[in-house]
Amino acid sequence: MGREIRRVPADFKGIKVFATGFMADFFKSIGASPLRIDAPDWYSSMDRGMIDVLPLGSFIVSMWKLHEVAKVHVIPTGDAISWTCLSYIMNRKKFEQFPPEVQKVIKDNVRWASTEITEIDEGNRIRSEKMFEEKGNKVIRLTPEEMKLWRDAALPTHEKWVKEMTDKGLPGRKVYEETKKLIKKYSE
């Protein structure tokens, strides 16, 4: 989301984009300048031109009213990966100490909550994008050819992650390949 149309990685050279961690590495690799900005500062940073792009989901954009200061919304399509803000973190040894029936309740509820939140998020995404259009904002859905440019541009960052994991003795390649299979499976 931003003020100008930027569809492909080459459009991001020299622009300021909100990104941290893995995403900051990726945006650096395509020539952008990643910046860390706390959520309460997103609106004013976009309004004052301190940042050019905030790569956020449509519902987040509508919740924070960012569509008021950014009039262009570029939407990935196809096998774009996304996430739902839902995490359950527990010490494995502690979890394994629970009786099997308690473990099952926890696992079942994690699956249930993930499914429910994903469905709610998808509905809100659709409503948000419709509202952007009704407000006169430009909503652009990337073409398959544009998505391929993004996937190709991300490969060096993916390979860097695989190497970092492998260097730590972790199965980076295996996790990466399995992730690609799951993305393909659930994108069909």
C-alpha positions as CSV (number, residue, x, y, z in Angstrom):
1,M,0.0,0.0,0.0
2,G,1.3,3.4,-0.9
3,R,0.7,6.6,-2.8
4,E,2.1,5.5,-6.2
5,I,1.6,2.4,-8.3
6,R,4.4,0.0,-7.8
7,R,3.8,-3.5,-9.2
8,V,7.1,-5.2,-9.7
9,P,10.4,-5.4,-7.7
10,A,12.1,-3.0,-10.1
11,D,9.6,-0.3,-9.0
12,F,10.9,-0.5,-5.5
13,K,14.5,0.8,-6.2
14,G,15.3,3.7,-3.9
15,I,11.9,3.8,-2.1
16,K,11.4,3.7,1.7
17,V,9.4,0.7,2.8
18,F,8.3,-0.5,6.2
19,A,10.1,-3.9,6.8
20,T,12.0,-5.7,9.5
21,G,13.8,-9.0,9.7
22,F,13.5,-11.4,6.7
23,M,11.4,-8.9,4.8
24,A,13.9,-6.1,5.4
25,D,16.6,-8.4,3.8
26,F,14.3,-9.0,0.9
27,F,13.5,-5.3,0.3
28,K,17.2,-4.4,0.5
29,S,18.0,-7.1,-2.1
30,I,15.7,-5.4,-4.6
31,G,17.1,-1.9,-3.9
32,A,14.6,-0.5,-1.5
33,S,15.4,1.1,1.9
34,P,13.7,-0.8,4.7
35,L,12.7,1.2,7.8
36,R,11.3,0.0,11.1
37,I,8.3,2.1,12.1
38,D,6.0,1.2,15.0
39,A,2.4,0.7,14.2
40,P,1.1,3.9,15.9
41,D,3.4,5.9,13.6
42,W,2.3,4.3,10.3
43,Y,-0.4,6.8,9.5
44,S,1.7,10.0,10.2
45,S,4.8,8.5,8.5
46,M,2.8,7.8,5.3
47,D,1.0,11.1,5.5
48,R,4.2,13.1,5.8
49,G,6.1,11.1,3.1
50,M,8.6,9.6,5.6
51,I,7.7,6.2,4.1
52,D,6.6,5.3,0.6
53,V,5.2,1.8,1.1
54,L,3.6,-0.2,4.0
55,P,3.3,-3.9,2.9
56,L,0.3,-4.8,5.1
57,G,-2.8,-6.8,4.6
58,S,-6.0,-5.1,3.5
59,F,-7.8,-5.5,6.8
60,I,-4.9,-4.0,8.8
61,V,-4.9,-1.1,6.4
62,S,-8.6,-0.5,7.0
63,M,-8.4,-0.9,10.7
64,W,-5.7,1.7,11.0
65,K,-7.4,3.9,8.4
66,L,-4.3,4.0,6.3
67,H,-6.4,4.1,3.2
68,E,-6.9,7.8,4.0
69,V,-3.3,8.6,3.3
70,A,-2.3,5.8,0.9
71,K,-4.5,5.7,-2.2
72,V,-2.9,2.7,-4.0
73,H,-3.4,-0.9,-2.8
74,V,-1.4,-3.6,-4.7
75,I,-2.8,-7.1,-4.0
76,P,-0.7,-10.2,-4.5
77,T,-2.5,-13.0,-6.2
78,G,-2.2,-16.8,-6.7
79,D,0.3,-18.5,-4.6
80,A,1.2,-15.5,-2.5
81,I,1.9,-16.5,1.1
82,S,0.3,-14.8,4.0
83,W,-0.2,-15.4,7.6
84,T,-2.8,-15.0,10.3
85,C,-1.6,-13.4,13.6
86,L,-2.1,-16.4,15.8
87,S,0.7,-18.2,17.7
88,Y,0.7,-20.8,20.4
89,I,4.0,-21.2,22.0
90,M,4.6,-23.9,24.7
91,N,7.6,-25.7,26.1
92,R,7.6,-29.1,24.3
93,K,8.6,-31.0,27.4
94,K,5.9,-29.4,29.5
95,F,3.3,-30.1,26.7
96,E,4.4,-33.8,26.6
97,Q,3.8,-34.0,30.4
98,F,0.1,-33.4,29.9
99,P,-2.2,-36.4,29.6
100,P,-3.0,-37.3,26.0
101,E,-6.6,-36.1,26.3
102,V,-5.4,-32.6,27.4
103,Q,-2.9,-32.5,24.5
104,K,-5.7,-33.4,22.1
105,V,-7.9,-30.5,23.5
106,I,-5.0,-28.1,23.0
107,K,-4.3,-29.3,19.4
108,D,-7.9,-29.3,18.4
109,N,-8.5,-25.8,19.7
110,V,-5.4,-24.5,17.9
111,R,-6.7,-25.9,14.7
112,W,-10.2,-24.6,15.4
113,A,-9.0,-21.1,16.3
114,S,-6.7,-20.9,13.2
115,T,-9.5,-21.9,10.9
116,E,-12.0,-19.4,12.5
117,I,-9.5,-16.5,12.4
118,T,-8.5,-17.2,8.8
119,E,-12.2,-17.2,7.7
120,I,-12.8,-14.0,9.6
121,D,-9.6,-12.4,8.1
122,E,-10.6,-13.4,4.6
123,G,-14.1,-11.9,4.9
124,N,-12.6,-8.7,6.3
125,R,-10.0,-8.6,3.5
126,I,-12.8,-8.7,0.9
127,R,-14.8,-6.0,2.6
128,S,-11.8,-3.8,3.1
129,E,-10.8,-4.0,-0.6
130,K,-14.3,-3.2,-1.6
131,M,-14.3,-0.2,0.7
132,F,-11.0,1.1,-0.7
133,E,-12.6,1.0,-4.2
134,E,-15.7,2.8,-3.0
135,K,-13.6,5.5,-1.4
136,G,-11.9,6.1,-4.8
137,N,-8.6,4.3,-4.0
138,K,-6.9,2.3,-6.7
139,V,-6.9,-1.5,-6.0
140,I,-4.5,-3.4,-8.3
141,R,-4.3,-7.2,-8.4
142,L,-1.0,-8.4,-9.7
143,T,-0.9,-10.6,-12.8
144,P,0.7,-14.1,-12.8
145,E,3.6,-12.6,-14.7
146,E,4.1,-9.9,-12.1
147,M,3.9,-12.5,-9.3
148,K,6.6,-14.6,-11.0
149,L,8.9,-11.5,-11.0
150,W,8.3,-11.3,-7.2
151,R,9.0,-15.0,-6.6
152,D,12.1,-14.8,-8.7
153,A,13.4,-11.7,-6.9
154,A,12.8,-13.5,-3.5
155,L,14.9,-16.6,-4.4
156,P,18.3,-15.2,-3.2
157,T,16.7,-14.2,0.1
158,H,15.2,-17.7,0.4
159,E,18.6,-19.3,-0.3
160,K,20.2,-17.1,2.2
161,W,17.8,-18.3,4.9
162,V,18.3,-22.0,3.8
163,K,22.1,-21.5,4.2
164,E,21.7,-19.8,7.6
165,M,19.6,-22.7,8.9
166,T,21.8,-25.4,7.4
167,D,24.9,-23.7,8.9
168,K,23.2,-24.0,12.3
169,G,22.7,-27.7,11.7
170,L,18.9,-27.3,11.0
171,P,17.1,-28.9,8.1
172,G,16.7,-25.6,6.2
173,R,16.5,-27.1,2.7
174,K,13.9,-29.7,3.8
175,V,11.7,-27.1,5.5
176,Y,12.0,-24.8,2.5
177,E,11.0,-27.5,0.0
178,E,8.1,-28.7,2.2
179,T,6.9,-25.1,2.5
180,K,6.9,-24.7,-1.2
181,K,4.9,-27.9,-1.6
182,L,2.3,-26.7,0.9
183,I,2.0,-23.3,-0.7
184,K,1.4,-25.1,-4.1
185,K,-1.1,-27.5,-2.5
186,Y,-3.2,-24.8,-0.7
187,S,-3.0,-22.4,-3.7
188,E,-4.8,-24.7,-6.1
